[in-house]
Amino acid sequence: MTITRTLTGLAIAAAFVAIAPVAANAATGTSDAVTAGSAATTWGSYYAPGKAAKAFGSLKATGEDHADIPTADTVKISGKVYDLTRKSSCGWAVFRVTYRNASGDLPFKHRSVLDCSYGTPKNFTFKYHDVYQVELKVCSEPKAAKPSLNCLYAGTWKTLYLSK
């Protein structure tokens, strides 16, 4: 009788372990394809200090590779940046894209989008390959060729994508 109860308990536990992930995906509305990062996700609105600029958009990561250093084959980032001041300031959306290079290192590149037209957003779209992480910082500064060191290094970056 004790062996029968033990075997019955093991059978019920095994059935629960097999069904639990399927039930969890059904309850949350996700599937393995969505959690792997192949669907577009929205991000934002993120604001500069004092709400002088804002940015929002979407990000789509496809072809995640979970080898030694997990990366997405392609990441497409699109969105809008707004200048919300009537002064001489502009709205900056600064992206820090960390990627895997040929030697397997993880360097990063900055990609900046500038909007100096109050009330009219600037649209942007760009792609990168072998992406490990995408981060964003929104700043409000005077028009320049590139964002200031204060914009790049003060405050915190918002993580938009991290390959797992």
PAZAPA-4460 file (N, C-alpha, C; in steps of 0.05 Angstrom, whole numbers, plus 32768, in hexadecimal, padded with zeros to 4 digits):
% residues 164
    n_x    n_y    n_z   ca_x   ca_y   ca_z    c_x    c_y    c_z   seq   type   mol
   8010   7FE8   8000   8000   8000   8000   8011   8019   8000     1      M     A
   8027   801A   800F   8039   8031   8010   8046   8035   7FF5     2      T     A
   804E   8020   7FE7   805B   8023   7FCD   8047   802E   7FB9     3      I     A
   802E   8026   7FBA   8019   8030   7FA8   8015   804E   7FAC     4      T     A
   8014   8057   7FC5   8011   8074   7FCB   8029   8083   7FC1     5      R     A
   8041   8079   7FC4   8059   8086   7FBB   805A   8089   7F9D     6      T     A
   8053   8073   7F8F   8052   8074   7F72   803D   8087   7F68     7      L     A
   8026   8087   7F75   8011   809A   7F6C   801A   80B7   7F70     8      T     A
   8026   80BC   7F87   8031   80D8   7F8C   8045   80E0   7F77     9      G     A
   8057   80CD   7F70   806B   80D3   7F5B   805F   80D8   7F40    10      L     A
   804A   80C9   7F39   803C   80CC   7F20   802F   80E8   7F1E    11      A     A
   8022   80F0   7F34   8014   810A   7F35   8029   8121   7F33    12      I     A
   803F   811E   7F41   8054   8132   7F40   8060   8135   7F24    13      A     A
   8065   811E   7F17   8070   811E   7EFC   805C   812C   7EE8    14      A     A
   8042   8126   7EEB   802E   8133   7EDA   802D   8151   7EDE    15      A     A
   8030   815A   7EF7   802F   8176   7EFD   8048   8184   7EF1    16      F     A
   805F   8178   7EF4   8077   8184   7EE9   8075   8186   7ECA    17      V     A
   8068   8173   7EBD   8066   8174   7EA0   8051   8189   7E97    18      A     A
   803D   818E   7EA7   8027   81A0   7E9F   802C   81BD   7EA8    19      I     A
   803B   81C1   7EBD   803E   81DC   7EC9   8048   81F1   7EB5    20      A     A
   805E   81EC   7EA5   8067   8201   7E92   8052   8208   7E7D    21      P     A
   8044   81F5   7E73   802F   81FA   7E5F   8019   820B   7E6B    22      V     A
   8011   8204   7E84   7FFC   8214   7E91   8005   8230   7E97    23      A     A
   801E   8234   7E9F   8028   824E   7EA4   8029   825F   7E8B    24      A     A
   8031   8254   7E75   8031   8263   7E5B   8015   826B   7E53    25      N     A
   8002   8259   7E57   7FE7   825E   7E4F   7FDB   8274   7E61    26      A     A
   7FE1   8274   7E7A   7FD6   8288   7E8D   7FE1   82A3   7E87    27      A     A
   7FFB   82A5   7E80   8007   82C0   7E7B   8005   82C9   7E5F    28      T     A
   7FFC   82B7   7E4D   7FF9   82BE   7E31   8014   82BF   7E22    29      G     A
   8028   82B2   7E2C   8042   82B2   7E1F   8047   8297   7E13    30      T     A
   805A   8296   7E00   8063   827D   7DF5   8081   827D   7DF5    31      S     A
   808D   8267   7DEE   80AA   8266   7DED   80B6   827A   7DD9    32      D     A
   80A8   827F   7DC3   80B2   8291   7DAE   80B3   82AE   7DB9    33      A     A
   809F   82B5   7DC9   809F   82D1   7DD4   80B5   82D4   7DE9    34      V     A
   80B8   82C1   7DFA   80CD   82C3   7E0E   80E9   82C2   7E02    35      T     A
   80EC   82B6   7DEB   8106   82B5   7DDE   810D   82D0   7DD1    36      A     A
   80FB   82E3   7DD1   8101   82FE   7DC7   80FC   8303   7DAA    37      G     A
   80EB   82F3   7D9D   80E6   82F7   7D81   80CF   830B   7D7C    38      S     A
   80C0   8312   7D90   80AA   8324   7D8D   80B2   8341   7D94    39      A     A
   80A6   8354   7D87   80AD   8370   7D8D   80A1   8378   7DA8    40      A     A
   80B1   8386   7DB8   80A8   8390   7DD2   80AA   83AE   7DD2    41      T     A
   8097   83BB   7DDF   8098   83D8   7DE1   80A8   83E0   7DF9    42      T     A
   80B4   83F8   7DF7   80C2   8404   7E0D   80BB   8421   7E10    43      W     A
   80BD   842B   7E28   80B8   8448   7E2D   809B   844C   7E35    44      G     A
   8095   8464   7E3A   80A3   847D   7E36   80B8   8481   7E4C    45      S     A
   80D0   8489   7E43   80E5   8490   7E56   80EB   84AE   7E52    46      Y     A
   80F0   84BC   7E68   80F3   84D9   7E68   810F   84E1   7E71    47      Y     A
   8117   84F8   7E67   812F   8505   7E71   8129   8512   7E8C    48      A     A
   813D   8518   7E9C   8137   8526   7EB5   8127   8540   7EB0    49      P     A
   8113   8545   7EC1   8102   855C   7EBE   80ED   8559   7EA7    50      G     A
   80EB   8541   7E9C   80D9   853B   7E86   80DC   854E   7E6F    51      K     A
   80F5   8555   7E69   80FB   8567   7E53   80FD   8559   7E38    52      A     A
   80FE   853E   7E38   80FF   852E   7E20   80F4   8512   7E27    53      A     A
   80E9   8505   7E12   80DF   84E9   7E17   80E4   84D9   7DFE    54      K     A
   80E5   84BE   7E03   80E9   84AB   7DED   80D8   8492   7DF3    55      A     A
   80CE   8486   7DDE   80C0   846C   7DE0   80C2   845E   7DC5    56      F     A
   80BC   8444   7DC5   80BD   8435   7DAC   80BA   8418   7DB0    57      G     A
   80C6   8408   7D9E   80C5   83EB   7DA0   80E0   83DF   7D99    58      S     A
   80E3   83C6   7DA1   80FC   83B8   7D9C   80F5   839B   7D95    59      L     A
   8101   8391   7D80   80FC   8375   7D78   8117   8367   7D75    60      K     A
   811B   8352   7D85   8133   8342   7D85   812C   8327   7D78    61      A     A
   813C   831F   7D64   8137   8305   7D57   8151   82F4   7D57    62      T     A
   814D   82DA   7D57   8163   82C8   7D54   8176   82C7   7D6C    63      G     A
   816B   82C5   7D84   817D   82C3   7D9B   818E   82AA   7D9B    64      E     A
   81A8   82AE   7DA0   81BB   8299   7DA0   81C5   8296   7DBD    65      D     A
   81C1   827E   7DC8   81C9   827A   7DE4   81E2   8269   7DE6    66      H     A
   81F7   8271   7DD6   8210   8263   7DD7   8220   826D   7DF0    67      A     A
   8239   8272   7DED   8249   827A   7E04   823F   8295   7E0F    68      D     A
   823C   82A9   7DFD   8231   82C3   7E05   8217   82C6   7DF6    69      I     A
   8201   82C6   7E04   81E7   82C8   7DF6   81E3   82E3   7DE9    70      P     A
   81DB   82E3   7DCF   81D6   82FB   7DC0   81BE   82F7   7DAE    71      T     A
   81B2   830D   7DA5   819D   830C   7D91   81AA   8310   7D76    72      A     A
   81A2   8301   7D62   81AE   8304   7D48   81A9   8321   7D3D    73      D     A
   8190   832A   7D3F   8189   8345   7D36   8176   8352   7D4A    74      T     A
   817C   836C   7D50   816A   837C   7D61   8162   8394   7D51    75      V     A
   8148   8399   7D4E   813E   83B0   7D40   8131   83C3   7D55    76      K     A
   813B   83DB   7D56   8130   83EF   7D6A   8124   8405   7D5A    77      I     A
   810B   840C   7D61   80FE   8423   7D54   80EE   8432   7D69    78      S     A
   80E9   844C   7D63   80DB   845C   7D76   80DA   8479   7D6E    79      G     A
   80D4   848A   7D83   80D2   84A7   7D7F   80E0   84B4   7D97    80      K     A
   80ED   84CA   7D91   80F8   84DB   7DA6   80EB   84F7   7DA4    81      V     A
   80E4   8503   7DBA   80D6   851C   7DBB   80E7   8531   7DCB    82      Y     A
   80E9   8549   7DC0   80F3   8560   7DCF   80DB   856D   7DDC    83      D     A
   80DB   856F   7DF6   80C3   857A   7E04   80C9   8595   7E10    84      L     A
   80DE   85A3   7E07   80E4   85BE   7E10   80E1   85D2   7DFA    85      T     A
   80DB   85EA   7E01   80D9   8600   7DEE   80F3   8610   7DED    86      R     A
   8106   8607   7DFD   8120   8615   7DFE   8133   860B   7DE9    87      K     A
   814C   8610   7DEC   8160   8607   7DD8   8169   85EB   7DDD    88      S     A
   815D   85DC   7DEF   8164   85C1   7DF4   8158   85AE   7DDF    89      S     A
   8164   8597   7DDD   815A   8582   7DCB   8156   8568   7DDA    90      C     A
   8146   8556   7DCF   8142   853C   7DDC   8155   8528   7DD0    91      G     A
   8163   8519   7DE1   8175   8504   7DD8   816B   84E9   7DE2    92      W     A
   816B   84D6   7DD0   8168   84BA   7DD7   8182   84AC   7DD1    93      A     A
   8190   84A3   7DE5   81AB   8498   7DE2   81A9   847A   7DE9    94      V     A
   81B1   846A   7DD6   81B0   844D   7DD9   81CD   8442   7DDD    95      F     A
   81D0   8430   7DEF   81EA   8422   7DF2   81E4   8405   7DEB    96      R     A
   81F0   83FC   7DD4   81EB   83E1   7DCA   8205   83D1   7DCE    97      V     A
   8203   83BD   7DDF   8219   83AB   7DE4   8216   8392   7DD2    98      T     A
   822B   838C   7DC4   822A   8376   7DB0   8242   8363   7DB3    99      Y     A
   8240   834C   7DA6   8257   8339   7DA7   8267   833D   7D8D   100      R     A
   8281   8342   7D90   8292   8345   7D78   829E   832A   7D70   101      N     A
   82AF   832A   7D5C   82BA   8311   7D51   82CC   8303   7D65   102      A     A
   82D8   8311   7D78   82E9   8304   7D8B   82DA   82FB   7DA4   103      S     A
   82BF   8300   7DA5   82AE   82F7   7DBB   82AC   830C   7DD1   104      G     A
   82B8   8323   7DCE   82B6   8338   7DE2   829B   8346   7DE0   105      D     A
   8295   8356   7DF5   827B   8365   7DF5   8280   8383   7DF6   106      L     A
   8288   838F   7DE0   828B   83AD   7DE0   826F   83B9   7DDC   107      P     A
   826D   83D4   7DDD   8254   83E1   7DD9   8258   83F9   7DC6   108      F     A
   8241   8401   7DBA   8240   8419   7DA8   822A   842B   7DB3   109      K     A
   822E   8444   7DB0   8218   8457   7DB6   820A   845F   7D9B   110      H     A
   81F0   8460   7D9C   81E1   846A   7D85   81CE   847F   7D90   111      R     A
   81D0   8498   7D86   81C0   84AE   7D90   81AD   84B8   7D7C   112      S     A
   8196   84C0   7D86   8181   84CD   7D75   817B   84E8   7D81   113      V     A
   817B   84FD   7D71   8178   8518   7D7B   815E   8524   7D6F   114      L     A
   814F   8532   7D80   8137   8541   7D76   8137   855C   7D83   115      D     A
   8138   8571   7D72   8139   858C   7D7B   811F   859B   7D73   116      C     A
   810B   858E   7D6A   80F3   859B   7D61   80DD   8596   7D76   117      S     A
   80D7   85AB   7D86   80C3   85A9   7D9B   80A8   859F   7D90   118      Y     A
   809E   858A   7D9C   8083   8580   7D95   8082   856D   7D7E   119      G     A
   8097   856C   7D6D   8097   855A   7D56   80AC   8544   7D5B   120      T     A
   80A3   852B   7D5D   80B6   8515   7D64   80C8   850E   7D4C   121      P     A
   80DE   8503   7D53   80F0   84F8   7D3F   80EF   84DA   7D40   122      K     A
   80E8   84CE   7D29   80E6   84B1   7D27   8102   84A5   7D22   123      N     A
   8106   848D   7D2C   8120   847F   7D26   811B   8461   7D25   124      F     A
   812C   8454   7D15   812D   8437   7D13   814A   842F   7D0D   125      T     A
   8154   841B   7D1B   816E   8410   7D14   8170   83F4   7D1D   126      F     A
   8184   83E5   7D12   8188   83C9   7D18   81A5   83C5   7D20   127      K     A
   81A9   83B1   7D31   81C4   83A8   7D38   81C4   8389   7D38   128      Y     A
   81DC   837D   7D35   81DF   8360   7D34   81F0   8357   7D4C   129      H     A
   81EB   833E   7D54   81F9   8331   7D6B   81F7   8342   7D84   130      D     A
   81DF   834A   7D8B   81DB   835C   7DA1   81D7   834D   7DBC   131      V     A
   81E5   8356   7DD0   81E3   834B   7DEB   81D0   835C   7DFC   132      Y     A
   81D2   8377   7DFA   81C2   8388   7E0B   81BE   83A3   7DFD   133      Q     A
   81A6   83AE   7E02   819F   83C9   7DF8   8195   83D9   7E10   134      V     A
   81A1   83F1   7E14   819A   8403   7E29   8194   841F   7E1E   135      E     A
   8184   842E   7E2D   817B   8449   7E24   817F   845D   7E3A   136      L     A
   8186   8475   7E31   8185   848C   7E43   8179   84A4   7E34   137      K     A
   8167   84B3   7E40   815B   84CA   7E33   8165   84E3   7E41   138      V     A
   816E   84F6   7E31   817A   850F   7E3C   816E   8527   7E2D   139      C     A
   8171   853E   7E3A   8169   8557   7E2E   8181   856A   7E30   140      S     A
   818C   8570   7E19   81A5   8581   7E18   81A4   8592   7DFF   141      E     A
   81B7   85A5   7DFD   81B9   85B6   7DE5   81C1   85A5   7DCD   142      P     A
   81BB   85AF   7DB6   81C2   85A1   7D9D   81E0   859F   7D9B   143      K     A
   81E9   8587   7D93   8206   8582   7D91   820A   856A   7D7E   144      A     A
   8223   8565   7D77   8229   854E   7D65   8224   8533   7D73   145      A     A
   8228   8533   7D8E   8224   851A   7D9D   821B   8522   7DB9   146      K     A
   820F   850F   7DC8   8207   8516   7DE3   821F   851B   7DF5   147      P     A
   821B   852B   7E0A   8230   8532   7E1C   8238   851A   7E2E   148      S     A
   824F   851D   7E3A   8258   8508   7E4D   8245   8506   7E65   149      L     A
   8239   851D   7E6C   8225   851D   7E82   820D   850B   7E7A   150      N     A
   8204   850D   7E62   81EE   84FD   7E58   81F6   84E0   7E58   151      C     A
   820E   84DA   7E4E   8216   84BE   7E4C   821C   84B0   7E67   152      L     A
   8227   84BF   7E7A   8231   84B2   7E92   8224   84B9   7EAC   153      Y     A
   8213   84CD   7EAC   8204   84D4   7EC5   81E9   84C5   7EC4   154      A     A
   81E1   84BC   7EDB   81C7   84AE   7EDD   81C9   8491   7ED4   155      G     A
   81B2   8485   7ED1   81B1   8468   7ECB   81A6   8463   7EAF   156      T     A
   81AF   844D   7EA4   81A4   8444   7E8A   818C   8432   7E8F   157      W     A
   8179   8434   7E7D   8161   8422   7E7E   8166   840B   7E6B   158      K     A
   8164   83F2   7E75   8169   83DB   7E65   8150   83D5   7E55   159      T     A
   8153   83D5   7E3A   813D   83CE   7E28   813D   83B1   7E20   160      L     A
   8155   83A6   7E1E   8158   838A   7E16   8171   837E   7E22   161      Y     A
   816F   8365   7E2B   8186   8356   7E36   8182   8339   7E2E   162      L     A
   8195   832F   7E1E   8194   8313   7E15   8199   8301   7E2D   163      S     A
   8189   82EC   7E2F   818B   82DA   7E46   8193   82BE   7E3D   164      K     A
***
